[in-house]
Amino acid sequence: MKNWTLGVWTLGMAAGPCLLAQQAAVKAEPAMGRVAGQVTCADTNAPARFALVALEPVPPEKTAESKGPKRDEQPAQRADTTAMTDLEGHFALEKIPPGRYYVFGSLAGYVNPLALFNKAQLKELSAETRKQLAAAVPVIDVEPNQVAAVTLRLERASEVSGTVLYDDGSPAIGLGVQLLRKGKDGKLDEVRTELVGGMFSSQAMTDDRGRYRVIGAPAGEYTVRVSLRTEKIQLTGLLGEGGTSIDIHNEDGGALSIYLGNGFRKKDAKLTKVGEGEAAAGLDMTIQIAGLHTVHGTVTAKRDGHALNKAEVQLVYADDQELVRSVHADKDGNFTLDYVPEDKYLLKAKGAADVEEVEVHPYPEMTVKQDKVLHSYGDAEQPLTVQGDVGKVEVAVPEPTATASAALSAHP
């Protein structure tokens, strides 16, 4: 009996500190806030039904002592920071860590406020960008055990539409369409017409008649870019009970771009002005496939002429170095550039080397194949004029410079 009583007492003494620790941990949880509100459409005054609402912490401003925001200055928890509105446009976000947040609303056909800024502006977040962002997006302070009320009003977006045909009159079906907006610096930048790219409204595509319609843009001056498809798709299991398997990846070389005005160069793109909430229709394009050609060649070592089994080949315009296509040479040093417009170019070879494939074991149960560099070479470039298909181009790369050799030795 004594042993049994002692055993229970001992167990109680051992469990007591654990229970106290658990209770302390529960008490130590920080108090959270709540965000609730309604989203409406400015053009109809109706509720914005099934709109996406997202909170994004306001990053601390950079100082001379710190190049970036400190980790402990951001909310430690990011749960429940997105919601979908109901049929009345209402939404609620629970257990939000205290802090300052931007509140974004997104619905197809309405302006994405991030479309007003390019990637560089959103990455750097200068004082001017912060000021403009605060004017375009509501900012709220979430306090512990308090409800932060938000009212969002979505503005109707502009839209751009047209038809894309090939030069034989057939529709250009299933091609990606992207809006480029002219910035204050005169440069053309891609526009994020949706809050989350590719998830809720993917890139616009031409339909079975070559027609496209891009919505979600703010007022501005735009051009349209269409990209020829370069995906390689493999399908298996179309019949039977095994299930369908789909493998999609981009072919080496990248897509060829065609701009409004039917040109292949961004600098020659035709621009059109679109007002707030306006629709710019009839922006039609024709892809001149009769003027596209193929370039074949080989990357070799200048010292003895042998083909190299590793190299990147770039085709750039001769006047401004704008990249047109990029491919990697195969194991025999050969490369092919498809869809090349007639023009004057520079053909460049970079990262050329003799390599061999070896197996490495990052983990005992894993084997990975990678290239082992036997000898590296310098970069090379040569002029190339394309007026038709071009074959048997040889790009001879030299021995590396002393600086490149030293850098390679320091970082094998």
N, C-alpha and C positions, 0 to 999 in steps of 0.2 A: 504493500500500500504506500509506504513511504517512497519507494522507488518510482511508483506511478505518479505520485504527487510531485515529486522532485522533477520527474521528466516533463510534466506539464508546465511547471513553473519555469524550468529552463527554456522550454520552447517559447513560452510567453516572453521571457526576457530577450530571447534572440529575435523574435518577430517584432517586438515593440519598436526598436529603432527603425526597422524597415517601414512600419506603418507610419511612424512620425515623419520619415523622410519623404514618403509618398504624399502625405498631407502637406508637407512644406512645399513639395514640387507643384502641387495643385494650386496652393496659395500664391506661388511665385509667378504663375502665368500672367503675362501683361494684359491689362484691360484693352479690349478692342472697341472699335467704333462701327457705325453702320452708315451706309450711303443709300438713299432712296430718292426717287423722283419720277418725272415723266418726260417723255420725248414726243414732240409734235413736229409736223411738217409745215414749213412756213408758207408754202403755196396753197395748201388746202385747209390749214388750221385743224386738220384731223390728226388723231393719234398716229405716231410712227409705229406701226405694228411689226413685231418681230425684228426690230432694229437691234443691232449689237451695241452694247455700251461697255466701254473698257476704261479702267483706271490705269494711269501710268505715273509712277512717282516723279516729282519734279527733281531733277538732279541738282545737287548742290553746285553753286557757282565755283569755278576754278579760281584758285588764288596763286600768288607767286610762290608760296611755300608748297603747294600741292598741285600737281599737274592734272589730277583727276579727282573725282569724288571718292571719299573714303567709304569702305564697305560698311562701317558701322553707322554711317550717316543715312543709309537707305533703310526703308522698312525691312525688318528681319524676316517678315512673313509675306508671301505673295498669294495666299489662297483666296479664292472667291473674288477676284478682281475683274471678272467679266460676267455679263448677264445679258439676257435677251428680254426685250420688252414684251408685255402681254397684249391682249386685244385692245386695251385702253391706253397703251403706250407706257404703262407703269413698269418700274423695275426696282429691285432691291438687292443690295450687296451686303452680306453679313460678315462679321468678324474681320473687319479691315484694320490692319495695324495703323496706329496713329501716324500722321504725317501729312505732307502737302502733296496733292495729286492733280494731274490733268485729267479731265473727263472727256472722252472721245465718244461720239455717236456715229454710227455707220449704217446706211441703208442704201440699197441699189437705187441709182438715179439722183442721189443727193451728194453734196460736196463733201469729199474727204478733206478735212482741214490740213492734213499733212501734204496734200498735193500742192500747197502753196510754197513748199520748200524742197530743195534738192537734197541728195544724200549727204553732201559735205556739210550743209547747214545743220541738218539734224544730228550729225555726228559731233560737230564742234560746239554747237549751241552757244554762239557768241551772245553778247549782251543785246545786240540788235535783233538777233533771231529769237531770243527769249521774250523780248518785248512784243514782237509780231505774233509769236505763238500764244502769248497770254491774251492778246487781243482777239485771236481766232478761236481759242479753246478755253472753256471754263476751267478755273482753278479752284479747288476746295481744300479746306483744312479739316482733317478727320481727327476728332478728339476722343479720348477714352470714354466709353459709356455714353456717347452722344450720337445723335443722328444728324448727318450732313445732308441737307435737302438740295437737290439739283433739278433745274429745269433746262432741258436742251431743246433747241429749235433748229431743225435741219433745213438748210437752204437748198432749193432745187439747183441741180448742177447743169452745166452746159453739156451738149452732146455733139459728136462729130460722126457723120456717116457717109458712105459712098459705096462704090462697087469696084472690085479689082478683077481685071481680065488679063489673059495672056494675049500676046500680039496676034494670035490666030483667031481671036474672038471668043475663045472658050473661057469659062469662069475659073478663077484661081480659087480652088476650094481648100478649106482647112488650113489657111495660112495665118500666122500670128500677126496681130495688128497692135501697134504701140503708139501712143501720143507722145510727142516731144514738145515741151514748152520753152519758149524763148525767155531767158532770164534777163535780169538787169544788166548783166555783163555781156549780153548778146549771144551767149552760148545756149545750145539746145540740150535740155535735160529730160530724162524720162519722167513721166507723171504717174504718181501712185493714185490711180482712180479708185482703189479700194483700200480699206484700212489694213486688211490682212491679205497680202498678195497670194493668189492661187488657192485660197481656202474657201472664201465665201463668194467671190466672183473672180474667176480666173481671167487670164489675158483674153482680150477679144479675139475672135477667130472669124474668118470669112465663112459664109454658109455655102450651101450647095449651088448658089447662083453667084458666088463671089462677093456677096454683100457683107458689109460690116457696119457696126454701130458701137461707138465707144461712149460710155456715159460716166458721169462722176467727176468731170473736170470743172475747175473754177474758171472764171473769165480770164482770157489771156490770148496770146498769139501762139499758134500751134503749127506743127507739121505732122504728117502721118508717116510712120515707118512700117513697111510690110517685110516680113522675113520669109525667105524660101525655107521649106522644111528640110531638116537634115537628120531627123531621128531615124534610127534603125530599130525596127520592131520585129520581134520574133514571137510567134504564136505556136503553141502546142496544145494538144488535148482538146481540140474543137469537137471531136466525136468521142463517144464512149463515156465511161463513168469515172475516168481518172481526174477530171477537172481541168479547166483551162489555165494555162500558165502564160503570162505576158511579160516579156522583157523589153524595156524601152530604154535606149540611151542615144545620146547625140553622136553622130558620126564625126570623125576627126575632120577639122577644117572650119567648123562653125558655120553660122547662117550667113547668107548674102542678103543685104538690106537694100530695099527699094524705097525711095522717098517720094512724097507728094510732088508731082511735077515729072514723074517717071524716070528720075535720075538715080544713079547708084551712089552718089556722094552727098554727104550731109551738108556740105557747104553750098550745094546747088538746090537744096530742098526749097520748095515753094511754101510760103507761110500764109496762114489765114487767121483773121481775128474773130474771136468768139466772145460775145458779151455774156453777162451774168444770166444764167438760165436760158440762154439762146440755143437754137439748134442749127448747126452748120451742115447742110446736106449737099449731096452732089459732088463730094470730094472724091472723084473717080481716078483710078490709076490703071496704067497698062504696063505689064512687065514685058520688056523687049528680050525675049529668050533667044531671038535670032542673033543677038549680039553677045551671047555668052559662050565662052570657050573653055578648053581644058589645057592645063599645063602639066607635063610630065618631066621628071628629072631625077637626078641622083646626087647625093652628097658624098664627096670623095675627099681623101687626104691629099693635100697639095704636094706633099713630099714624094709620094710614090703612086698616087692615083687609085689606091684601093678604096672600096666602098665602106662607109661607116654605118654601123648598125644602131646608132643613136644620134638624133639631131632634130631640132625644131626648125621648120622652114616657115618663114613669114613672107607674105606678099603685101607691100605697102605702096601707096601712091608716091610717085617720084617727087612731086612738088611739096607736099606737106606732111609726108610720112604717116598718113592715116592708114590704119590697118585694114586690109581687105579680107584676107583669109590667112589661116594658120593651120599647119598640119605637122605631123611627126613622121619622119622617115621610117620605113620598115626595116626588118633585120638585114635586108640586102642594100640598104641605103636609098631605096627608091621612094619617091613621093608623087602624089597626084593632087592637083588643085582644080576642083570643078567650079563651074559657074563663075568664070572670070570675065568681067566686062572688058571691052576694048579700051585700052589706055596705056600710059607709060608708067612703069613700076620700078621698084627696087626689090630684088629677090634676096632675102637674108637667111643665113644659116646660123643658128645659135645653139650653144650647149652640145656641140658635136663631140663624140667620143667613141672609142672602141670599148665595148662592154661584153661581159659574159654573165649569164644567168646563174646565180648560186642560190642554195637553200639555206635559210637561217631559221633558228628556233628561238623565238622570243619567249616561248613557254615550252616546257617539256612535251606537252600534248599538241603543240601547234607548229606547223611548218609553213614558212612563207618564202616565196621566191622573189628575189630582187636582183637588180643589176649591179654588178661589180665593175667599176671603171678601171680599165686597163691602161688607157691613155686618153688624155683630153686634148682638145684642139681649140684654136682661137675662133673668133667669129669672122664671117665673110659676107659680102654683099656685092651684087652686080646688077646693072641695069637690065630691064626686060621690057620690050614693047610687044603688046598682045594685039594682033589684028585678026587672028584666027587661032586654031589649035596649035599648040607649041609642044614639041617633043624633044627628047634627048638633051635636056638642059643639064649641064654639069656645074655644080656649085662646089668649088675646091676650097677647103678651109685650111688655113695655115697652122703652124705650130703655135702654141699659146705664148703670149708675151711673158716677160720675166715677172711682171706684177701678178698676172693671172696664175702663173705656176706657183708663186709664193703663197698666194691666197689658197690655192688648192692643197698645197702641202700643209698649211695651217689647219684646214678643215677638210680632211679626207672623206 
